[in-house]
Amino acid sequence: MSAMFRALENRNYRLWASGAMVSNIGTWMQRVAQDWLVLTVLTNHSGTAVGITTGLQFLPMLLLGPYGGVLADRYRKLRILRWTQSAMGLCGLLVGLLVLTGSAQLWQLYVAALCLGVASAIDGPARQAFVSELVGQEHVANAVALNSASFNTARLTGPAIAGVLIASIGTGPVFLLNAASFAAVLVSLWRIQPSALFPSAPAGNGKHPVVEGLGYVSRRPDLVLILVMVGILGAFGMNFPVTNALMSTTEFGMGPGEFGLLGSIMAVGTLAGALMAARRSGPRMRFLLLGAITMGIFTLIGSISPSFWLYAASLIPVGIGSMTFLNSCNTSIQLSAEPQFRGRVLALYMAVMQGGTAVGAPLMGWIGTEFGPRWAVAVSGTVVLLTAFCSVIVVSRNNGLTFRSQVRTVFVRKVHRDRNIHDVETKEAA
């Protein structure tokens, strides 16, 4: 099997990946339907309301995520995932029924987003750490990248499908379809063979497990840098549902089809970034920094794009940069964190990222509503770029290298790798 897909040799991982693909498509369909419902049906194009809904969905990860990490380190991740995935499907079902019966109100969407966030706070650390148990340490980097590719393939198709369905039959059925999609991942979870997993030893029953996890991270400067960057970029750079909704409707006067299309176009970039990561053997700090810089530059370009289609085109390199950054962060943690702390470190990573999004979403929505969507996008790109350059300075000082030398190393290694691949293919053909 190609090196890009080597993790799929594992039967348990194939089951997990197939179920997750279907569920992820449904999740992206619901995200578009939720934003459209709040923006156009329950409010009069209120970016603030969309931001609050997004914030409520991510806020529980900030508050409860570390405790979800404790659960992931102490108990069987497979069992945790069966419960959390069921709860998340139930949230979609209830909202869909409310919309179809014509009784949906804004406060109900807020409550549903909060409940979904609570389930996600417990689900996220277990799901991320479960990757290592599915494939073992040897194929973790590839499995993380393939998960990202699967997620972004769904991101490519889900918003487009949602846009068509919203325009033709409304938002209610989209929520119901998402609820039904969770059946796929639940079936895959029940078919996974526990005997073929690579479980890590459970963490001890310490009196302060969350404090222990924080202490472990504080002793790791590399992890601290990752978490600081993730927090800032999550707050200011990754509120795409808010900024895309405002740009497509308020700035360019587009409908649900075009709004959904923005998510699909951006997913072209994120999918490309994930597939490029799948070819790499492991994480490198320089890829993390280059991803953040790319994301910041093209977000700023998007803020001054004169037309809808030019703005949409700018989202492709934004997607490549954001996925390169996030995949490098995730893989670095998976491979470098000690197994008994992995769940808590991943939980802190997700809490910082989604907590940052929860804090930043209402702020970006307010900026877009009060000063215009372009200002919200411009602020996003500026903060991301400044954060990336400051991180470059920190890494360069610690390593005694200039950023130029790090960039040169990336491309030199890429040329050598491509030559080696070409040589191998030539020998095989001969």
VENTAUR-V766757 format. One record per residue. N is the residue number from 1. RES is the residue in one small letter. SS is DSSP state (A for helix, B for strand, O for the rest). PSI is psi as a letter, one per 30 degrees, with the letter a starting at -180 (* if undefined). OMEGA is omega in whole degrees, -180 to 180 (999 if undefined). Layout:
N/RES/SS/PSI/OMEGA ; N/RES/SS/PSI/OMEGA
This chain:
1/m/O/k/180 ; 2/s/O/k/-180 ; 3/a/A/f/-179 ; 4/m/A/f/-175 ; 5/f/A/g/-172 ; 6/r/A/f/180 ; 7/a/A/f/-179 ; 8/l/A/f/173 ; 9/e/A/f/-179 ; 10/n/O/k/-176 ; 11/r/A/e/-179 ; 12/n/A/e/180 ; 13/y/A/e/178 ; 14/r/A/e/178 ; 15/l/A/e/-179 ; 16/w/A/e/-177 ; 17/a/A/e/-179 ; 18/s/A/e/178 ; 19/g/A/e/-180 ; 20/a/A/e/180 ; 21/m/A/e/-180 ; 22/v/A/e/-179 ; 23/s/A/e/180 ; 24/n/A/e/176 ; 25/i/A/e/178 ; 26/g/A/e/180 ; 27/t/A/e/179 ; 28/w/A/e/175 ; 29/m/A/e/-179 ; 30/q/A/e/180 ; 31/r/A/e/179 ; 32/v/A/e/-180 ; 33/a/A/e/-180 ; 34/q/A/e/-179 ; 35/d/A/e/-179 ; 36/w/A/e/179 ; 37/l/A/e/-179 ; 38/v/A/e/-173 ; 39/l/A/e/-171 ; 40/t/A/f/-177 ; 41/v/A/e/-175 ; 42/l/A/f/175 ; 43/t/O/l/177 ; 44/n/O/i/179 ; 45/h/O/h/180 ; 46/s/O/j/175 ; 47/g/A/e/179 ; 48/t/A/e/180 ; 49/a/A/e/177 ; 50/v/A/e/179 ; 51/g/A/e/178 ; 52/i/A/e/179 ; 53/t/A/e/178 ; 54/t/A/e/-180 ; 55/g/A/e/179 ; 56/l/A/e/-180 ; 57/q/A/e/-177 ; 58/f/A/f/-177 ; 59/l/A/e/180 ; 60/p/A/e/178 ; 61/m/A/e/179 ; 62/l/A/e/-175 ; 63/l/A/e/-173 ; 64/l/A/f/-176 ; 65/g/A/e/179 ; 66/p/A/e/178 ; 67/y/A/e/172 ; 68/g/A/e/176 ; 69/g/A/e/177 ; 70/v/A/e/178 ; 71/l/A/e/-179 ; 72/a/A/e/180 ; 73/d/A/f/-174 ; 74/r/A/e/-171 ; 75/y/O/l/-179 ; 76/r/O/k/-177 ; 77/k/A/e/-180 ; 78/l/A/e/180 ; 79/r/A/e/179 ; 80/i/A/e/-177 ; 81/l/A/e/178 ; 82/r/A/e/180 ; 83/w/A/e/-175 ; 84/t/A/e/179 ; 85/q/A/e/176 ; 86/s/A/e/-179 ; 87/a/A/e/-180 ; 88/m/A/e/175 ; 89/g/A/e/179 ; 90/l/A/e/178 ; 91/c/A/e/178 ; 92/g/A/e/180 ; 93/l/A/e/-178 ; 94/l/A/e/179 ; 95/v/A/e/178 ; 96/g/A/e/179 ; 97/l/A/e/178 ; 98/l/A/e/-179 ; 99/v/A/e/-178 ; 100/l/A/e/179 ; 101/t/O/f/178 ; 102/g/O/g/-177 ; 103/s/O/g/-178 ; 104/a/O/k/176 ; 105/q/O/l/-175 ; 106/l/A/e/-178 ; 107/w/A/e/178 ; 108/q/A/e/176 ; 109/l/A/e/176 ; 110/y/A/e/-180 ; 111/v/A/e/-180 ; 112/a/A/e/178 ; 113/a/A/e/179 ; 114/l/A/e/179 ; 115/c/A/e/177 ; 116/l/A/e/178 ; 117/g/A/e/179 ; 118/v/A/e/178 ; 119/a/A/e/-180 ; 120/s/A/e/180 ; 121/a/A/e/178 ; 122/i/A/e/-177 ; 123/d/A/e/-171 ; 124/g/A/e/-180 ; 125/p/A/e/179 ; 126/a/A/e/-179 ; 127/r/A/e/-180 ; 128/q/A/e/-179 ; 129/a/A/f/-179 ; 130/f/A/f/180 ; 131/v/A/e/180 ; 132/s/A/e/179 ; 133/e/A/f/-179 ; 134/l/A/e/-170 ; 135/v/A/f/-175 ; 136/g/O/l/-175 ; 137/q/A/f/-174 ; 138/e/A/e/-174 ; 139/h/A/g/-178 ; 140/v/A/e/-177 ; 141/a/A/e/-180 ; 142/n/A/e/-180 ; 143/a/A/e/178 ; 144/v/A/e/180 ; 145/a/A/e/179 ; 146/l/A/e/173 ; 147/n/A/e/178 ; 148/s/A/e/178 ; 149/a/A/e/177 ; 150/s/A/e/-180 ; 151/f/A/e/-176 ; 152/n/A/f/168 ; 153/t/A/e/175 ; 154/a/A/e/178 ; 155/r/A/f/179 ; 156/l/A/e/-175 ; 157/t/A/e/-175 ; 158/g/A/e/-180 ; 159/p/A/e/179 ; 160/a/A/e/177 ; 161/i/A/e/-180 ; 162/a/A/e/-180 ; 163/g/A/e/179 ; 164/v/A/e/-178 ; 165/l/A/e/179 ; 166/i/A/e/-179 ; 167/a/A/f/-175 ; 168/s/A/e/-175 ; 169/i/A/f/177 ; 170/g/O/l/-174 ; 171/t/O/f/-176 ; 172/g/A/e/180 ; 173/p/A/f/179 ; 174/v/A/e/177 ; 175/f/A/e/-180 ; 176/l/A/e/178 ; 177/l/A/e/177 ; 178/n/A/e/178 ; 179/a/A/e/180 ; 180/a/A/e/-178 ; 181/s/A/f/180 ; 182/f/A/f/176 ; 183/a/A/e/-179 ; 184/a/A/e/-178 ; 185/v/A/e/178 ; 186/l/A/e/177 ; 187/v/A/e/-180 ; 188/s/A/e/180 ; 189/l/A/e/180 ; 190/w/A/f/180 ; 191/r/A/f/179 ; 192/i/O/k/-180 ; 193/q/O/j/-179 ; 194/p/A/e/-177 ; 195/s/A/f/-178 ; 196/a/A/g/179 ; 197/l/O/l/177 ; 198/f/O/i/-173 ; 199/p/O/k/175 ; 200/s/O/l/179 ; 201/a/O/k/-180 ; 202/p/O/k/178 ; 203/a/O/l/179 ; 204/g/O/l/-180 ; 205/n/O/i/178 ; 206/g/O/l/-178 ; 207/k/O/e/-177 ; 208/h/O/i/-175 ; 209/p/A/e/179 ; 210/v/A/e/178 ; 211/v/A/e/177 ; 212/e/A/e/179 ; 213/g/A/e/178 ; 214/l/A/e/178 ; 215/g/A/e/179 ; 216/y/A/e/-180 ; 217/v/A/e/-178 ; 218/s/A/f/179 ; 219/r/O/g/-178 ; 220/r/O/j/-179 ; 221/p/A/e/179 ; 222/d/A/e/179 ; 223/l/A/e/179 ; 224/v/A/e/179 ; 225/l/A/e/179 ; 226/i/A/e/-177 ; 227/l/A/e/178 ; 228/v/A/e/179 ; 229/m/A/e/-180 ; 230/v/A/e/-180 ; 231/g/A/e/-178 ; 232/i/A/e/180 ; 233/l/A/e/177 ; 234/g/A/e/-178 ; 235/a/A/e/-171 ; 236/f/A/f/-173 ; 237/g/O/f/-173 ; 238/m/O/g/174 ; 239/n/O/h/-177 ; 240/f/A/e/178 ; 241/p/A/e/-179 ; 242/v/A/e/-176 ; 243/t/A/e/179 ; 244/n/A/e/178 ; 245/a/A/e/-179 ; 246/l/A/e/-180 ; 247/m/A/e/-176 ; 248/s/A/e/-176 ; 249/t/A/e/-175 ; 250/t/A/e/-175 ; 251/e/A/e/-174 ; 252/f/O/f/176 ; 253/g/O/h/-178 ; 254/m/O/l/-179 ; 255/g/O/a/-176 ; 256/p/A/e/180 ; 257/g/A/e/180 ; 258/e/A/e/176 ; 259/f/A/e/177 ; 260/g/A/e/-179 ; 261/l/A/e/178 ; 262/l/A/e/178 ; 263/g/A/e/-180 ; 264/s/A/e/179 ; 265/i/A/e/178 ; 266/m/A/e/-180 ; 267/a/A/f/174 ; 268/v/A/e/179 ; 269/g/A/e/-179 ; 270/t/A/e/177 ; 271/l/A/e/178 ; 272/a/A/e/178 ; 273/g/A/e/180 ; 274/a/A/e/-180 ; 275/l/A/e/176 ; 276/m/A/e/179 ; 277/a/A/e/-179 ; 278/a/A/f/180 ; 279/r/A/f/-179 ; 280/r/O/k/-177 ; 281/s/O/f/-179 ; 282/g/O/l/-177 ; 283/p/O/l/174 ; 284/r/O/k/-178 ; 285/m/A/e/-177 ; 286/r/A/e/177 ; 287/f/A/e/178 ; 288/l/A/e/-178 ; 289/l/A/e/178 ; 290/l/A/e/177 ; 291/g/A/e/180 ; 292/a/A/e/179 ; 293/i/A/e/178 ; 294/t/A/e/180 ; 295/m/A/e/-178 ; 296/g/A/e/-177 ; 297/i/A/e/-174 ; 298/f/A/f/171 ; 299/t/A/e/177 ; 300/l/A/e/177 ; 301/i/A/e/178 ; 302/g/A/e/-177 ; 303/s/A/f/-180 ; 304/i/O/g/179 ; 305/s/O/k/-174 ; 306/p/O/f/-177 ; 307/s/O/l/180 ; 308/f/A/e/-174 ; 309/w/A/e/175 ; 310/l/A/e/175 ; 311/y/A/e/179 ; 312/a/A/e/-180 ; 313/a/A/e/-180 ; 314/s/A/f/-179 ; 315/l/A/f/180 ; 316/i/A/e/176 ; 317/p/A/f/173 ; 318/v/A/e/178 ; 319/g/A/e/178 ; 320/i/A/e/-179 ; 321/g/A/e/-178 ; 322/s/A/e/-179 ; 323/m/A/e/175 ; 324/t/A/e/179 ; 325/f/A/e/-176 ; 326/l/A/e/-179 ; 327/n/A/e/178 ; 328/s/A/e/177 ; 329/c/A/e/-176 ; 330/n/A/e/-178 ; 331/t/A/e/178 ; 332/s/A/e/-180 ; 333/i/A/e/-178 ; 334/q/A/e/-174 ; 335/l/A/f/-173 ; 336/s/A/f/-179 ; 337/a/O/k/177 ; 338/e/O/k/-173 ; 339/p/A/e/-177 ; 340/q/A/f/177 ; 341/f/A/f/-170 ; 342/r/A/e/-180 ; 343/g/A/e/-179 ; 344/r/A/e/178 ; 345/v/A/e/177 ; 346/l/A/e/177 ; 347/a/A/e/178 ; 348/l/A/e/177 ; 349/y/A/e/-179 ; 350/m/A/e/178 ; 351/a/A/e/179 ; 352/v/A/e/-178 ; 353/m/A/e/-177 ; 354/q/A/e/174 ; 355/g/A/e/175 ; 356/g/A/e/177 ; 357/t/A/e/180 ; 358/a/A/e/179 ; 359/v/A/e/-174 ; 360/g/A/f/-175 ; 361/a/A/e/177 ; 362/p/A/e/180 ; 363/l/A/e/179 ; 364/m/A/e/176 ; 365/g/A/e/179 ; 366/w/A/e/178 ; 367/i/A/e/-180 ; 368/g/A/e/-180 ; 369/t/A/e/-175 ; 370/e/A/e/-173 ; 371/f/A/f/-180 ; 372/g/O/k/-177 ; 373/p/A/e/-178 ; 374/r/A/e/178 ; 375/w/A/e/179 ; 376/a/A/e/179 ; 377/v/A/e/-180 ; 378/a/A/e/177 ; 379/v/A/e/179 ; 380/s/A/e/-178 ; 381/g/A/e/-179 ; 382/t/A/e/-179 ; 383/v/A/e/179 ; 384/v/A/e/-177 ; 385/l/A/e/178 ; 386/l/A/e/178 ; 387/t/A/e/-180 ; 388/a/A/e/-179 ; 389/f/A/e/176 ; 390/c/A/e/178 ; 391/s/A/e/176 ; 392/v/A/e/180 ; 393/i/A/e/-180 ; 394/v/A/e/-178 ; 395/v/A/e/-179 ; 396/s/A/e/179 ; 397/r/A/e/-179 ; 398/n/A/e/-177 ; 399/n/A/f/-177 ; 400/g/O/g/-179 ; 401/l/O/l/171 ; 402/t/O/l/179 ; 403/f/A/e/179 ; 404/r/A/e/179 ; 405/s/A/e/178 ; 406/q/A/e/179 ; 407/v/A/e/180 ; 408/r/A/e/180 ; 409/t/A/e/179 ; 410/v/A/e/-174 ; 411/f/A/e/176 ; 412/v/A/e/179 ; 413/r/A/e/180 ; 414/k/A/e/179 ; 415/v/A/e/179 ; 416/h/A/e/-180 ; 417/r/A/e/-180 ; 418/d/A/e/178 ; 419/r/A/e/179 ; 420/n/A/e/179 ; 421/i/A/e/180 ; 422/h/A/e/179 ; 423/d/A/e/179 ; 424/v/A/e/-179 ; 425/e/A/e/179 ; 426/t/A/e/179 ; 427/k/A/e/180 ; 428/e/A/e/180 ; 429/a/A/e/179 ; 430/a/O/*/999
